[in-house]
């Protein structure tokens, strides 16, 4: 049974922190008529050091809040770790209720659809690379595709501190991208929601000769297709976007400008006190 309501209901987007705001920003640009509710579980970040079972519990509680208390018509898991750990549980529980998207599968689909790509590089946090989720999916979906996965642990914290598009970020980035494993790649997957903020720098490094797959843009385009296919696309924006965090600090609010591009107001959610 689908949830009651019309296509002007909101879209729920959640992440362990505020990196997923890059996805929310891309969605707001590609789907300007949609009202968004963003949920950053900052009380429990990072998800990377949590068990799969615990991440699933967090994801199910957040999704329940977005669906039943905020009446969302679609859910986007804007976090690679939560996508790997909790997507199947959410998909199975809410099948036939609302579309649930993760940030991994749309990226896999976008890459394998490009016949010209022979070798793809994957850069992400240590947790995502160690999980092997991208490697396993590429191997299963397109066995002929070569890939190289490289953990780039300094990038996310560097971006959160505002160090990008400067000499410091270029030096760090070049030290990673010059890694031998990434030689001769045709495409690069930015498998962390922080990385769209350094997409221009990465493109400059490769002089535009390597196709860059940006998770925020790819996921937003996939969401647009799904909403249109299911008749859920809104024709007019019904209200202002809302941004929740589970542990508010002024530092988080200041950092949101980096990820979202404009100043936003964070509200503290009390969902963990309700459990």
N, C-alpha and C positions, 0 to 999 in steps of 0.2 A: 504493500500500500504506500502510495506517495503521501508526503505530508500535505496537510491542507494549506491553502493559501494561493497567492497568485505569483506571477513571474517577477513582481516588484519586490519580492523578499530579498534579504541580504545574502551576500557571499561570505562564508566564514573561512578565514585563513589563519593557521596557527604554526608556531615555531617554538623551540625551546627558549629562544631569546628574541632578539630584535633583528637578526640577520635576514629573516624572512620578509622584512619590510621591503627588500628589493623586489620580491615577488609581488607584494601588495602594490608597490609603485607601478610595476609593469602592467598589472591587471587594471589599475585605475586609468592608465593611459590607453590601453587597448580596448577596455570596456568602460568608457567614461560615464555610461548611464547606470552603472551598477554601484549600489551602496555596499561598502565593505565593513566587516567587523574583524579586526585583527586581534589575535590573542597570543601574547608572548609569555611563556611559562618561566619567567625569569627567576622564580623561587627555586626552580629545580635545574637550572642550567649549570654545566653543560650536560646534555643527554648522553654524550659520548662515553661517559664513565659509568653509566647505569646499565642494569641488566635489561634484556629484551622484555621480560615480563613486567618490569616496573615501567618502562617506556610505554608499553601497551596500556597499562593501567592509567597513566597520565593522559595518553592520547584519547582513550575512550571517555574519560571524564570530561576533557575539554570539548570533545565532539558532542557529547550529550548536552553540555551547556550551550554550545552554539546552535544546536538543532532545536532543543526543547525550550530553552529560555530566550533565545534570540531568533528563532524561526528561520534559520538559514536554509537556502535552497540548494547549496552546493558547499562542499568542504575541500579546501586545498591544504595538504600537509606540506608546509613550506620549509621543510627541514630534511636533510638527507638521512640523518640518523633515525628520526621518527618514521620516515618513509620506508627505510629498510626494516625496521623493527615492528611497526604497527599497521602498515597499509593493509595487509591481507586481513587482519582482524577487523579493521574498520570497514573494509569493502564487504566482507561477509556479513557483518552485523547490519549494515545499512543498505544492502543490496535491494533495489526496488523502492528505496525511500528517497535517497538523494545521490547525485554523482559524488564520488570521492576521488580526488586526484592526488598523486604524489609527485615529487620532483624528479624521480628517477626514470620511470617508464617513458614519459614524453621525450626525454633526452635520448634514450636508447632508440626510440622510434625515429626521431629526427635524424640521427646519425646513420642508421642502417638504410634509411630511405635514399641516401645520397650515394649513387652507384660509383661516383668518382673517388670516394674515400677508400683508400687501401689500408692506411694506418692511422689510428686515432690515439691521441694522448689524453689521459685523464688526470687532472690535478684536483686534490681535495684534502680535507683534514686527515690526520693519521687514522682516526677511527673509521672513516668512510672507506679509505683505501684498504685497511686491514680487514674490514668486513667482506671484501671481495665482491660486493653486490654488483658493481658495474662490470667487473671482469666476468662474472658468472653469466650475466644477462647477455653481454656481447658474444660470449662463446656459444651460448645456446641459440641465440637469435640469428647470428651471422658467423658461422664457424670460419669462413674465409677471411674475416676481418682481423688484421693485426692490431694489437693495442699495447700501450705502455701506461702503467699506472704509477703515479708519483705522489707521495705524501708531501704536502707543502705546509707544514705546521705553523710557520711564522706568519703566514699571510692574513689569517682571520684576525688575530690579535692586533697586527699592524694596522689593518683597516679600521678596526674599532677605535684605535687610538688616533685616527685621523691621518695616519701616514700613508698617503697614496698620491699619485701624480706629483711626486717630488723625487729628489736624488736618492733619498733613503729607500723608498719603495722600489725605485728602478734597480738599485743595487741588489736588493733582496730578491726581487722578481727574476732578474737576469741570472742570479746564482742558481735558481731552480730551473729555469727554462733552458739553460745551457747544459743540463744533465744529459749524458749520452743516451739514456733510454728514450728521450724525446726527439732524437734525431730523425729526420725524414718523415715527420708526421704530416698528414694532409689536413687534419682537423684536431682541435683541442676542446675537450669538454670541461667546462668550469663547474665542477661537481660540488660546489659549496655556494650557499646563497649570499655569502659576502662578496664573492669574486666578480659579479657584474660591475662592481665599482672600479675594478682595475682592468676592465675589458679593453679600454682604449690603449692603455699601456702595453697590454699583451699583444694587441693588434700591431702596435708600433714596433714592438720587438721583432715580430715576424714579417714586418713590412707589408702586411695585408695578404701574404701568400698562404696563410693557414686559416682555414675557416674556424671561427670561434663560436662554440655553442654555449649560449648564455641561458642558464636554467630559468631565470626570471622571465625572459622573453618567450622562451619555448613553452613554458607552463601556461603563461597568460594566453598565448595563441591557441593552445590545446583547450583551455577552459572556454574560450570564445566559441570554438567549434562545437563543443559538447552542449553548451547552453543554447546555441542556435538549433542544433539537431533535436534537442528535447523540448524546444519551444519555451525555454526558460529565460531567454534574453530580455532584459528590461528595456523599455522604450524611453523612460525618463528616470532620472535619479530621484529616489524617494526620500533621501535624507543625507546628512553628513556622515562620513566614515567615522567609525568608532575604534579606538585603540586601547586594549586592555593589557596589563601586565599583572603577574601574581606577586611581584615584589618590586614596589616602586622605589627608585632612587632618582635624584636629580641628574646624576650622571647618565642614567639610561635615557632620560628625556632629552638631554643634550646630544647624545649619540644618535638618537633617532633621525636627526636632521641629515646625518651622513648617509643613512640608508634609504630614507624616504625622499630626500631632496628638498623638502620644505618642513617648516616647524609643525609639529603635531602635539596634541595634548594627550597624555597617557592617563588612563583611569586604572585604579587598582581593583582587581577582581578578588573576591573573597571565597572562591570556589573550594579551596583546600580547607578552609575553616568549616565549610558546610558538610564535609565528608565525615 
